[in-house]
Amino acid sequence: MLDIACSARIGRSYELFALTLFFMYITVISAIRLNVGTDYGIYENYFSSIRDLGSENLTVERGFTFFIKTLISMGFTDRAFFVLSSILINGAVYYLVKKNIDSLYWGLAAFLYICGGFFFNSMNLVRQFMAIALGIFAFMAYCKKRVFTCLMFLLAAFLFHSSAVVLLLILGINILLNSKKKYSYILLLFILAVVVSFSGVSPFINRVAALNPHWAYYVGNKNTVFFTERNSSAVFKLIIPTLIVLLGVRKDYEMDKEAELKVRHNFLYSISLSGSLCYILLQIMGYGIQPVYRLGLYFFPFFIVYVCYVVGKLKGTRKTVCKLAIILYFILLTYVTVFLWNGSGVMPYESIFSLEP
């Protein structure tokens, strides 16, 4: 419905209403959930432990514990945590889409948000996704040249989840993209990613994980393959995303070549391309390995923006075919991942209204 409203160009106010209604709807769905996601009970335990025993014995970051302590001091229950985290996460993506994507592609962005798996993951990996939301605000400030504000949001993200340090990759790659040899650097990064993929990334992850108290449990634990086993079929999740990024880079190269000078894209375009490259390169290096997949989620919002940019560059039939291919691919991916492979392991949705009186 959102896609139809925006594609018809019925007016900015109607399009904005449709976008706002969509994000309000999924925010409510997320906020009133009950026992959704395997980590749901963990956050309830965090809340009760901090309330009853304090945070000294918890291996979680200080920003997260400070947030919980603030809610407790204000007299709220753990319900407030799920409500406020839902508002923060979905509100950040809403802000990103509204400010930086042409309204013609708001429906496509909303579709990618759901069927790309980001929304479903946000209801489970809550602490990490709160860090991702703060990272979105950080780079929106960076695009406006507000460096201090960007650093404060990045620090806040790190204090919610230490893995947020991976967001600094965007800054590093963005520097390379502003070089005259940016296409050579992009090619080199893809080659390195493929080499690492074949050589194996698990040993490196194990060493890093051993330094993280929250993940140290998984290292050397024979009951879990969280850090070691690769799901080879996950390579199929890379096909369309990789082709989209390569298509966008090729279009840039053709524009540069025709103009015989560097194409001056806006700052946000450069950041979205940098984030998309981070997402794709991480997935290539560690496809099918959970920690790498989770790190890649930090960059998926920027991938959404970049996909809409790439589709917007195409003309006529090519645009229609590309958009249709993206939609069919992610519908199929969602069906296979959630319903076919997981089978009865899928946790049914429940809301707080299903609680017994």
N, C-alpha and C positions, 0 to 999 in steps of 0.2 A: 504493500500500500504506500509506503514511504517512497519507494522507487518510482511508482506510477505518478505520485504527486509531484515529485521533483523533475521527472523526465518530461512531464507535460508543460513545465514552466508556467504554472498557474499563478505565480506571484510569490515574491520573497516571503511575505508574511505567512502565507499558507504553507510554504515549504518549511519555514522555520517552525511553525506549529507542528507539522508532521514529524520533524526531527526531534523536537522537544518531547512530543507525546511518546515516541518510540523509546527514548532513553528514560523517560519517567516510568514507562511500563516495565522495562527490564530491571530498573533499579528497585522497583517495588517487589518484583518477582524474587530478586536476590535478597532484599532486606527481610522479607517475611519467611524465608526458607527455614526448614527445620530438619536437622540431621542429614543435610545434603552434602555429600562429599566425605571421603574417608577421614579428612582432617578436622571435620566439624567438632567432634568431641574434644580434640586436642585444644582448641581455642577456648572451649568451655572450661577445661581443666586449667589452662593458663590463667583465666580470669579468676577462678576460685582459689588457685594457689597464691596468686598475688594478693588477693583480698584477705586470705586467712593466714598465710605464712610469710608474705613478703616476696621479693623478687631475687633475693640473694642466691638462692640455690638453682635458679632457672638459667639454662644456657641459651637465652634469647637476648637480642640487642636491647640497649637501654632506651632507644626511642620508642620501641614497641611497649616496653614495660611502663615507661612514663605515660604513654597514651592510656594504657589500662588503668594505671593509678589515678589519673585525672578523672576518668569516668567513675571509678569507685568513690573518689572524694566528693563527687557531685551527686552521689546517691543512686547511680544508674546500675542496672543489672547487665549481664553479658548480652542481653538482647540489644542494648544500645551499641555494642561493639559491631554486631553484624549489620545494623542499620547504617551506622556512620561509615563503616568501611565500604558498604555498597554505594553510598552517595559519593564518597571520595573517588572510588575506582571508575564508576560509570560516568561521574561528572567530569573527570579528567579526559576521558575518551570523547565525551560530548564536546568539550571545549576544543579539543584537537581537531575534530571533524568540522565543527561549525566555523572555526577561524581559518582553516587552511585547505579545505577542499571545496571545489565548486559545487554549489547546491545540486547541479545536474547529477552528481555522483554520490550524493548522500545515501541513497538507497543501496548502492553497491558497497559503500563503506560499512553500512549497518549489517549488510549480509555477511561481509567478511568478518566482522566483529563476532557474529554468532557462529557461522559455519566454519570459520577458521579455528574455532575452539577456544578463543581467548575468553569469551564470556563464561563458558562452562568451567574453565580452569580458575577463573577469578572467584568462583564460589567454593573452591577447595583450598588453593594456595593463597589464602587471604593476606598473610603478612607480606609475602613477596609482591603481591599485586598492589598493595598499598605503597610499597617502595616503587613499583613501576609507575603508579599514578603520580607520585612525587617527581619521578624522573621526567615524565611528560611535561609537568609544569616547569621543571628546570630548563629543558631545551626550548620551550616556548619563550622563556625569559632570555635564553641565549640568542634566539633569533631576533629578539628586540634589542640586542646589545646590552642587556642588563646582566653583566657578568657576576656581580656580587649576589644578586637574587638567584641566579643560576647555581652558584656555588652553595648557597644556603639550602636550596631544594635538594641538591645532590647529597649534601651532608645529612639532611633529614632522611633521604632515601636509604643511605648507608646505615643510619642508626635504626632503621626499621628492619633492614635485611642486608647483611654484610656483602652478599653477592651483588648488590647494586653497584659495586665498584666496577663491574663489567661495562657500565654505561660510558665510562671514559673512553672505550674503544671508538665511540662515535666521534669524539673530538680528534683522536688520532687519525682515523680514516678521512675525516673531513679536511684535515690539513693536506693529506695526499691528493684529495680531489681538487684542491685549489692549485695544484701544481700543473705545469705545462705538460708533464708526462703522466697525467692522471690515468689515461687508458692503459699505459704500460704497467702502472701500479695495480690497477684493477685486475689485469691479466695475471700478474705475479701473485696477487692474493688468492685468486682462484686456483692457480697451480699449487701453491702452498697448502691450501685447504684440501685438495685432492690427495696430495702426498701424505699429509697428516692422517687423512681418513684411512688410507691403505696401511700406514705404518702403525696406527692404533693410538688412541688418545687416553685410554683407561689408566695406564700407569701414571700419567701426569695428573689426572683427576684424583686418583687415590692419594697422591702426595699432598695436593692442595686440600683435599677433604680432611686429611689427618690433622691439619692446622686449624680446622673449624670445629669448635666444640659441639655445635649443633649437628654436624654431619659425621663426626668421628665415630658414632655408633655403627655406621654402615661399613666402615673400613675394616676388613678382616672378619666380618660377621658372616659365617657360613650359611646363615638362614636367609640371606638376602643377596640379590644380584644387582642391586640398585646401581652400583658403580662399575660393574664389570661386564655384564651381559649386553650384547648388542642385538637389537631387534632388526634383522636385516630387511624385513618388509617395510620398515619405516622409510626406506629410500624412495618409495612411491610418493611420500609427502613432499619430496623436494622437486618433483618434475615441473609442475606449473609455476610455483614460486620462482624457481631458478630461471625458467624461460622468460618470465615477466621481467625480471631484473635485467637479464641479458638483452631483451628487446628494448627496454628503456635506455640502456647504455648504448646500444647500437644506434638508436634514433638520435641520441646526443652526439655521437661520433659523426653521423651523417650531416647533422646541422653544423657542427664545427668545421667539417671538411668543405662543405659548400660555401660557408661564410669566410673560410680561410682565417678565422680568428676564434678566440675562445668565446663560446656562447655564455652570456651573462645571465645565469639563472638566479632567481631570488635565493636568499639565505636559507629559507625553509626547505626549498627543493633540494639543496645540497645536504641539509641535515637528514631529510627523509631518505635520500639515496644512501647516505652513510649508514643510517640505521638499517636499511634494507640489506645492504651488503653485510653488515654485522650478523643479521638474522640468517641470511643464506649461507655465509661462510661457516658459521657455527654449526648449522645443521649438516653441512657437507662433512665437516671434520668429525662430528660425533653423532651422526644419524643413528637413531635407535637407542641411544644411551640417555637415560633420564636426566642426569644433571646438566648435560649439554643442551638438551631440549628445554629444560627450565630456564637456563641462562638465555636462550634464544627468545624466550617470551618477553624479555625486557625490550626487545626491538620490534616486536610484531605491530604495535600501534603505528610506528613509522613506516612499516611495510604497507599497512592499509593506505596511508596517505600516498605512498609512492605508486601503488597499483592504480589508484584513481588518476594520478598524473599521467601514467603511461597510457591508460585507456583514453584519456582526454587528448593525447597527441595523435591518436589514430583517426583515420577518416573513413566515412562511408561503411562499406561492407566489412572492412578489416576491424573496425571498432565493434560492430555488432557481433562478429565471429569471436573476437577476443573476449568480450564480455560474457557471451554465452558459454564459451569454453571454461572461463573462471567459475561461473555459477554451477555448471554441471560437475566440474571437478570437485569443488568443495562440498556439494551436496553428496556426491558419491563418497568422498573421504569421510564425511561426518557419519553417513550410514554404515560404512564398513567398520570404522573405528569404534563407534559407540554401540551400534546395535548388532552387527554381525559377529565381530571378533569377541567383543566383551560378553555378548549373549545375556544370560540371566544375571551376570555380574553387575549390570547397570543398576545403580541405586535409584529407585523411583523418587520423583519430586514430592516433597511434603511441605506444607506451610504451617505456621504457628497456629492456624485455625483448626488444624487436625489434632491439637492437644486435647486430651481427655479433661473434662471439668473436674 
